[in-house]
Every structure is written in structure tokens, then in C-alpha cells.
Amino acid sequence: MLIYWFVLGLHQAIAITNAYLFTTFGADLDAATFHRIGTELAGAEEFSIGIGGEFYINMLGVVYWVFGPSHLLGQQLSILAFSLSCIVLIKIVHLLGRAQYEVPILFCFGALPTMVLLGSVTMRESYQVLFFMLAVYFGLRCQISGKIRFLFGTVISALAMGLFHNGLILYAGFLITLVMTWRLRPASGLWMVSKLRLLSIVMIPLGVFGLMIALNVGPDIAGTNALKSATTGELLEYAALYREKSVTARATYGVTLDTSSWGAFIPSSLAVLFYYLFTPFPWQVGNLIDVYAFMEVLWRMTLIFYAIKEWRIAQGSLKEMFGFMLLLYFSMAFLWALGTTNYGTGMRHHMVHYWIIIVLGLPPLVDAFKTVALKTVVERHLLVE
């Protein structure tokens, strides 16, 4: 509870500072724009329906219209989403049998500087993290308990996550499909999972067919370009064009996504994923921000290493759960990598799936640290004697 209040206090300090004292780091571009447009929509009382930034702006506009425009209020909504995600995180930790590590996990999740700075202002990431966590939590509950009602929780949470980003609405379909088809329990207890797979045979084609009809017949909704490109088979071309539009001079990866053929796409996409996960490289560090970004890369590399190590030594259903979560981590990273061209933007996107490697990788890292510390103490004691 102390750690919970501590990380919330960090977020509140940033929100109050940004609202009343000066603009904090990372709150001067998108965050300020979202707040400004939301205020304008509230004043004009003109709202629209959309996905991604359009949805978030209109959500802020409605809140400001009801309660009055307030920068602090918009930020408090982000902190509320973050605070709820902390609770869901602890539930997932307990679900995976890692309750004894909940304090360091909560601290490393909530006190990450990127999470504190960008999760306290009028940005979408706090909501994306919350609903992604909820979708995974309900998915795990569905697989473990074999109760269909948890599948509805996954569907609702995944779709809510998708409302905040046009790429995540695509990922929502992948996540729901994975929950319905992933084999978690041993063969002797697969009757419910088989029902999920049988249900997926019916629901997934119907869902895709209904989506295609809705996009072609229904009204034009802002932020659905990614969905439309997926239904027309032009998703890779859309991703390549999106990357070209978002290229910046500073902190750019310098790798290109080649969609000319599958033979070119596969190696280029792997290169894009590698750069997304592990840049900036040491020779790219040129200022204090780059130093922090590089430290975050080292931290991420360590957690990924221990997470994979923990998955390899796990057994039974626990191994399947770890594999399920690792697949979610790398698939989410792949999604963001396709549309990200610089590690500045990449740091924002890492917030959404960072919690997975914290849950999986931090416990063995803590154990390794304790082992080394104990060995050092014993050796010093022997030397003294």
C-alpha cells in the first residue's frame, strides 16, 4: 500500500507541476494539443465519433463540457486509469503465483520515469495500459477457470483498448483470437478450452465478415484507416506509408520497412523490431535524454533475458501462461515497431507492454540479486573470521 501511494504521489506531483507551475518533460506536444482541442470541442459543443486520437479528444471534450475545462481534471483522468492499472497488475501477479514479489513489481512499474512523466498528463497511454492489462487478466481467468463469462471481459477490454489507438483496434482482434485458441491446461482438462476453440471457429469468421460490411456500408469513422487497409489486404503498405510520414531527423532508427515482397518484408520487419526494442545504441547517445533512453534499453534487455529464462525453466500450465504473455509482449512490440521510426516515440509505446516483462522478468532478477548479495555477505564473514 505504501508503494501504491508513493507511485501515485509521483504522478500527482507531475500533474500539479504541469498544470500550475511549468510544462513538464513530454507534456508540451501531444498532451498539450489533446487538452487544447478538447477544450475547444467543449466550448463549441461539437463532438464526433472516431478511433484513436479522435476518440480521446472527444472524450476529453465531453468531460470538459460536463464539468468545465480543467487541465488538472484531464490529467486526473489519466492518473485514475494508471491507479486502476496498478490494481489489475497486482491481480495478475497473484494469478501467476508471484505474490511475494508484488512490492518490487509495483514499484518498477509505477516509478519508471517514462510512466510517471507521460502517464500523468493528457495522453492516451494510461488508458491503453489499463485496458490491455484487463484484457490479459480476463483472458488468463478464462483459460484457468474455463468459464466463458471471462471471455466477454476480454472482448470488452480489448475493444476499449482499441478505441484509444487505430493500431490497437487491430491488435484487439489478435488478442481475442489468441485467448480463444491458446492451449493452457493439460489434455485431461481441455474440455472447456475445446469449447473456446469451437466458439472461435464460429465467432472469428463472423466478426471479420461483420467488420468488413460495417466498414464498407456504415458511416465514415475517423481513425479506421488501419482497419480498412486490413480488410482490403493492404495493411503492410499502410504501415510503410505511415512510417514514411512519421520520420523525424532526431532519434530516427534509420531502417526501412520493405513491403515489396515477403522475402524483403520478413528481414526488414525483424530489423525494425530489433531497433524498436534496443535503440538507442551506445554510439547514438548524444545528450542526457539519450543517456536515460539507453539506461531504459539496458533495463529492458535485462528483463527480457530473465523473462525468457523464467519461461524456459517453468513447467506445466505455468509455462503455458508465461509463453502466452511473452507472445503478447513481442507481438505488441512488433505492432508498435511497424509504425515507429524513432526511439523517442518508441519510449511512449513501450509503456503499454512494459508491465509484462516486469511481471515475468523481475522475480528471477530479484532472486539472482539476493543470491549474489548473500554470497558476498558470506564471503566477507569468512574473510573476517
C-alpha positions as CSV (number, residue, x, y, z in Angstrom):
1,M,0.0,0.0,0.0
2,L,2.9,2.4,0.8
3,I,4.4,1.7,-2.7
4,Y,1.0,2.2,-4.2
5,W,0.6,5.7,-2.6
6,F,4.2,6.5,-3.4
7,V,3.9,5.9,-7.2
8,L,0.5,7.8,-7.2
9,G,2.2,10.6,-5.4
10,L,4.9,10.8,-8.1
11,H,2.1,11.0,-10.7
12,Q,0.2,13.7,-8.8
13,A,3.4,15.8,-8.4
14,I,3.9,15.8,-12.2
15,A,0.2,16.6,-12.8
16,I,0.2,19.6,-10.4
17,T,3.5,20.9,-11.7
18,N,2.4,20.7,-15.3
19,A,-1.0,22.3,-14.6
20,Y,0.2,25.2,-12.4
21,L,4.0,25.7,-12.4
22,F,5.7,24.8,-15.7
23,T,5.4,22.3,-18.6
24,T,7.0,19.1,-17.6
25,F,9.0,16.9,-19.9
26,G,6.9,15.2,-22.6
27,A,3.8,17.3,-21.9
28,D,4.5,20.1,-24.5
29,L,3.4,18.4,-27.8
30,D,0.6,15.8,-28.0
31,A,-0.5,16.2,-24.4
32,A,-1.0,20.0,-24.7
33,T,-2.7,19.5,-28.1
34,F,-5.2,17.0,-26.8
35,H,-6.1,19.3,-23.9
36,R,-6.4,22.4,-26.2
37,I,-8.6,20.7,-28.7
38,G,-10.7,19.0,-26.0
39,T,-11.3,22.5,-24.5
40,E,-12.3,23.8,-27.9
41,L,-14.8,21.0,-28.5
42,A,-16.3,21.5,-25.1
43,G,-16.8,25.2,-25.8
44,A,-18.3,24.6,-29.3
45,E,-20.3,21.6,-28.1
46,E,-19.4,19.8,-31.3
47,F,-18.4,16.2,-30.8
48,S,-17.8,13.3,-33.2
49,I,-17.2,9.6,-33.3
50,G,-13.7,8.2,-34.0
51,I,-10.9,5.9,-33.0
52,G,-7.5,6.7,-31.7
53,G,-6.7,10.4,-31.1
54,E,-10.1,11.4,-32.3
55,F,-11.8,9.3,-29.7
56,Y,-9.6,10.6,-26.9
57,I,-10.0,14.2,-27.9
58,N,-13.8,13.9,-27.9
59,M,-13.8,12.0,-24.6
60,L,-11.9,14.9,-23.1
61,G,-14.3,17.3,-24.8
62,V,-17.3,15.6,-23.2
63,V,-15.8,15.6,-19.8
64,Y,-14.8,19.3,-20.1
65,W,-18.3,20.1,-21.3
66,V,-19.9,18.4,-18.3
67,F,-17.5,19.6,-15.6
68,G,-15.9,22.6,-17.2
69,P,-12.5,22.8,-18.9
70,S,-9.7,22.0,-16.5
71,H,-6.2,20.9,-17.3
72,L,-5.8,19.3,-13.9
73,L,-9.1,17.3,-14.4
74,G,-7.9,15.9,-17.7
75,Q,-4.6,14.8,-16.1
76,Q,-6.5,13.3,-13.1
77,L,-8.4,11.0,-15.5
78,S,-5.1,9.7,-16.8
79,I,-3.9,9.1,-13.2
80,L,-7.1,7.4,-12.4
81,A,-6.5,5.0,-15.3
82,F,-3.0,4.4,-14.0
83,S,-4.1,3.8,-10.5
84,L,-6.6,1.2,-11.7
85,S,-3.9,-0.5,-13.8
86,C,-1.8,-0.9,-10.6
87,I,-4.7,-2.9,-9.0
88,V,-5.1,-5.1,-12.1
89,L,-1.3,-5.6,-12.2
90,I,-1.3,-6.9,-8.6
91,K,-4.2,-9.3,-9.5
92,I,-2.2,-10.6,-12.4
93,V,0.8,-11.1,-10.2
94,H,-1.2,-13.1,-7.7
95,L,-2.8,-15.1,-10.6
96,L,0.7,-16.1,-11.7
97,G,1.7,-17.1,-8.1
98,R,4.2,-14.2,-7.8
99,A,2.5,-12.5,-4.8
100,Q,5.8,-12.4,-2.8
101,Y,7.3,-10.1,-5.5
102,E,4.3,-7.6,-5.7
103,V,6.2,-4.8,-4.0
104,P,9.2,-4.6,-6.4
105,I,7.0,-5.3,-9.4
106,L,4.6,-2.4,-8.5
107,F,7.5,-0.1,-7.8
108,C,9.3,-0.8,-11.0
109,F,6.1,-0.5,-13.0
110,G,4.8,2.7,-11.5
111,A,8.0,4.6,-10.8
112,L,9.5,4.2,-14.2
113,P,10.3,7.8,-15.2
114,T,8.6,7.4,-18.6
115,M,5.5,6.1,-16.9
116,V,5.5,8.9,-14.3
117,L,6.1,11.7,-16.9
118,L,3.7,10.5,-19.6
119,G,1.2,8.7,-17.5
120,S,0.3,11.8,-15.5
121,V,-0.7,14.2,-18.4
122,T,-3.4,14.3,-21.0
123,M,-2.0,11.3,-23.0
124,R,-3.7,8.1,-24.1
125,E,-1.1,5.7,-22.8
126,S,-2.5,5.3,-19.3
127,Y,-5.8,4.1,-20.8
128,Q,-4.1,1.8,-23.3
129,V,-2.1,0.1,-20.4
130,L,-5.2,-0.3,-18.3
131,F,-7.4,-1.9,-20.9
132,F,-4.6,-4.1,-22.2
133,M,-4.0,-5.4,-18.7
134,L,-7.7,-6.0,-18.2
135,A,-7.9,-7.9,-21.4
136,V,-5.0,-10.1,-20.5
137,Y,-6.3,-10.6,-16.9
138,F,-9.7,-11.8,-18.1
139,G,-8.0,-13.9,-20.7
140,L,-6.0,-15.7,-18.1
141,R,-9.0,-16.1,-15.9
142,C,-10.9,-17.6,-18.8
143,Q,-8.2,-20.1,-19.6
144,I,-7.6,-21.0,-15.9
145,S,-11.2,-21.3,-14.8
146,G,-12.7,-22.5,-18.0
147,K,-15.6,-20.0,-17.6
148,I,-16.9,-18.3,-20.8
149,R,-18.0,-15.2,-18.9
150,F,-14.4,-14.1,-18.6
151,L,-14.1,-14.1,-22.4
152,F,-16.7,-11.3,-22.5
153,G,-14.4,-9.3,-20.2
154,T,-11.5,-9.9,-22.6
155,V,-13.6,-8.8,-25.6
156,I,-14.9,-5.6,-23.9
157,S,-11.5,-4.7,-22.5
158,A,-9.7,-5.3,-25.8
159,L,-12.2,-3.3,-27.8
160,A,-11.9,-0.5,-25.2
161,M,-8.1,-0.6,-25.6
162,G,-8.6,-0.3,-29.4
163,L,-10.7,2.9,-29.1
164,F,-7.5,4.7,-28.0
165,H,-5.3,3.8,-31.0
166,N,-6.2,2.8,-34.5
167,G,-3.4,0.2,-34.4
168,L,-4.6,-1.3,-31.2
169,I,-8.1,-1.9,-32.6
170,L,-6.4,-4.4,-35.0
171,Y,-4.4,-5.9,-32.1
172,A,-7.6,-6.3,-30.2
173,G,-8.8,-8.9,-32.8
174,F,-5.5,-10.8,-32.5
175,L,-5.7,-10.8,-28.7
176,I,-9.2,-12.1,-28.6
177,T,-8.4,-14.8,-31.1
178,L,-5.3,-15.8,-29.1
179,V,-7.3,-16.1,-25.8
180,M,-9.9,-18.3,-27.6
181,T,-7.3,-20.6,-29.2
182,W,-4.4,-20.8,-26.8
183,R,-3.8,-24.1,-25.1
184,L,-3.2,-23.5,-21.4
185,R,-4.3,-26.5,-19.4
186,P,-3.2,-30.2,-19.7
187,A,-5.0,-32.5,-22.1
188,S,-7.1,-34.0,-19.3
189,G,-8.8,-30.7,-18.6
190,L,-9.2,-29.4,-22.1
191,W,-13.0,-29.7,-22.5
192,M,-13.6,-26.0,-21.8
193,V,-10.7,-24.8,-23.9
194,S,-12.0,-27.0,-26.7
195,K,-15.3,-25.2,-26.4
196,L,-13.4,-21.9,-26.7
197,R,-11.8,-23.2,-29.9
198,L,-15.1,-24.4,-31.2
199,L,-16.6,-21.0,-30.4
200,S,-13.7,-19.3,-32.2
201,I,-14.4,-21.2,-35.4
202,V,-17.8,-19.5,-35.5
203,M,-17.1,-16.1,-33.9
204,I,-13.9,-15.1,-35.7
205,P,-15.2,-15.5,-39.3
206,L,-18.5,-13.8,-38.3
207,G,-16.6,-11.0,-36.7
208,V,-14.3,-10.4,-39.7
209,F,-17.3,-10.6,-42.1
210,G,-19.3,-8.2,-40.0
211,L,-16.4,-5.8,-39.7
212,M,-15.9,-5.8,-43.5
213,I,-19.6,-5.0,-44.0
214,A,-19.6,-2.3,-41.4
215,L,-16.5,-0.5,-42.8
216,N,-17.9,-0.5,-46.3
217,V,-21.6,0.2,-45.7
218,G,-21.5,2.1,-42.4
219,P,-20.6,5.8,-42.0
220,D,-17.1,7.0,-42.4
221,I,-15.4,7.0,-38.9
222,A,-12.1,8.8,-38.2
223,G,-9.2,6.6,-37.3
224,T,-10.4,3.4,-39.1
225,N,-7.8,3.6,-41.9
226,A,-5.8,0.7,-40.4
227,L,-8.9,-1.4,-40.2
228,K,-9.9,-0.7,-43.8
229,S,-6.4,-1.5,-45.0
230,A,-6.5,-4.8,-43.1
231,T,-9.8,-5.8,-44.7
232,T,-8.5,-4.9,-48.2
233,G,-5.2,-6.7,-47.8
234,E,-3.1,-3.5,-47.8
235,L,-2.1,-3.4,-44.2
236,L,1.7,-3.7,-44.8
237,E,1.5,-0.9,-47.4
238,Y,-0.4,1.2,-44.9
239,A,2.2,0.6,-42.2
240,A,5.1,1.5,-44.6
241,L,3.3,4.7,-45.6
242,Y,2.6,5.6,-42.0
243,R,6.3,5.2,-41.2
244,E,7.3,7.4,-44.0
245,K,5.0,10.2,-42.8
246,S,6.4,10.0,-39.2
247,V,10.1,10.1,-40.0
248,T,11.9,12.8,-37.9
249,A,15.5,13.9,-38.1
250,R,16.2,13.4,-34.4
251,A,16.4,9.9,-32.8
252,T,15.4,8.2,-36.1
253,Y,16.2,4.4,-36.3
254,G,17.4,4.6,-39.9
255,V,15.9,1.3,-41.0
256,T,13.2,0.9,-43.6
257,L,10.2,-1.4,-43.7
258,D,10.3,-3.1,-47.2
259,T,6.9,-4.3,-48.2
260,S,7.8,-5.1,-51.8
261,S,7.7,-8.9,-51.2
262,W,7.5,-11.3,-48.3
263,G,11.2,-12.1,-48.8
264,A,12.0,-8.5,-48.2
265,F,9.4,-7.8,-45.6
266,I,10.4,-10.6,-43.1
267,P,14.1,-9.5,-42.6
268,S,13.2,-5.8,-42.7
269,S,10.4,-6.3,-40.1
270,L,12.8,-8.2,-37.8
271,A,15.3,-5.3,-38.1
272,V,12.6,-2.8,-37.3
273,L,11.6,-4.8,-34.3
274,F,15.2,-5.1,-33.1
275,Y,15.7,-1.3,-33.4
276,Y,12.4,-0.7,-31.6
277,L,13.4,-2.8,-28.7
278,F,17.1,-1.9,-28.3
279,T,17.8,1.6,-29.5
280,P,19.5,4.0,-28.9
281,F,22.8,2.1,-29.2
282,P,25.8,3.4,-27.2
283,W,27.2,5.4,-30.2
284,Q,23.8,7.2,-30.6
285,V,23.9,8.7,-27.2
286,G,24.4,12.4,-27.5
287,N,22.6,14.1,-24.6
288,L,21.0,13.5,-21.3
289,I,17.8,12.3,-22.8
290,D,19.7,9.7,-24.8
291,V,21.5,8.6,-21.7
292,Y,18.2,7.9,-20.0
293,A,16.8,6.1,-23.1
294,F,20.0,4.0,-23.2
295,M,19.6,3.1,-19.5
296,E,16.0,2.1,-20.2
297,V,17.3,-0.2,-23.1
298,L,19.7,-1.9,-20.7
299,W,16.9,-2.4,-18.2
300,R,14.6,-3.8,-20.9
301,M,17.3,-6.1,-22.1
302,T,17.8,-7.5,-18.6
303,L,14.1,-8.0,-18.0
304,I,13.6,-9.7,-21.4
305,F,16.6,-12.1,-20.7
306,Y,15.2,-13.1,-17.3
307,A,11.6,-13.4,-18.6
308,I,12.7,-15.8,-21.3
309,K,14.9,-17.7,-18.8
310,E,11.9,-18.0,-16.4
311,W,9.7,-19.3,-19.2
312,R,12.2,-21.9,-20.2
313,I,12.5,-23.4,-16.7
314,A,8.8,-23.2,-15.9
315,Q,6.7,-26.3,-16.2
316,G,3.1,-27.3,-16.9
317,S,0.3,-24.7,-17.1
318,L,2.7,-22.0,-15.6
319,K,5.0,-22.4,-18.6
320,E,2.0,-22.0,-20.9
321,M,0.9,-18.8,-19.1
322,F,4.4,-17.4,-19.4
323,G,4.6,-18.3,-23.1
324,F,1.2,-16.7,-23.6
325,M,2.4,-13.5,-22.0
326,L,5.7,-13.4,-23.8
327,L,3.9,-13.9,-27.1
328,L,1.7,-10.9,-26.2
329,Y,4.8,-8.8,-25.3
330,F,6.6,-9.5,-28.6
331,S,3.5,-9.3,-30.8
332,M,2.6,-5.9,-29.2
333,A,6.2,-4.8,-29.7
334,F,6.0,-5.9,-33.3
335,L,2.9,-3.9,-33.9
336,W,4.4,-0.7,-32.5
337,A,7.7,-1.3,-34.3
338,L,5.9,-1.3,-37.7
339,G,4.7,2.2,-37.2
340,T,7.5,3.7,-35.1
341,T,10.5,5.4,-36.6
342,N,12.4,6.8,-33.6
343,Y,13.2,5.8,-30.1
344,G,11.6,8.9,-28.6
345,T,8.1,7.8,-29.8
346,G,9.2,4.2,-29.0
347,M,9.6,5.0,-25.3
348,R,5.9,6.0,-25.2
349,H,4.8,2.8,-26.9
350,H,6.9,0.6,-24.6
351,M,4.7,1.8,-21.7
352,V,1.8,-0.3,-23.0
353,H,3.5,-3.7,-22.8
354,Y,6.4,-3.0,-20.4
355,W,4.5,-4.5,-17.4
356,I,4.7,-8.0,-19.0
357,I,8.5,-8.3,-18.7
358,I,8.3,-6.7,-15.2
359,V,5.9,-9.5,-14.1
360,L,7.9,-12.2,-15.7
361,G,11.5,-11.0,-15.5
362,L,11.7,-9.2,-12.2
363,P,11.1,-12.1,-9.8
364,P,14.1,-14.2,-11.1
365,L,16.2,-11.0,-11.3
366,V,15.4,-10.3,-7.6
367,D,16.3,-13.9,-6.7
368,A,19.6,-13.6,-8.6
369,F,20.4,-10.3,-6.8
370,K,19.6,-11.9,-3.4
371,T,21.8,-14.9,-4.2
372,V,24.8,-12.6,-5.2
373,A,24.2,-10.4,-2.1
374,L,24.1,-13.4,0.2
375,K,27.2,-14.9,-1.3
376,T,29.0,-11.6,-0.9
377,V,28.0,-11.4,2.8
378,V,29.1,-15.0,3.5
379,E,32.4,-14.5,1.8
380,R,33.1,-11.3,3.8
381,H,32.1,-13.1,7.0
382,L,34.6,-15.9,6.3
383,L,37.3,-13.4,5.5
384,V,36.8,-11.6,8.8
385,E,36.9,-14.9,10.7
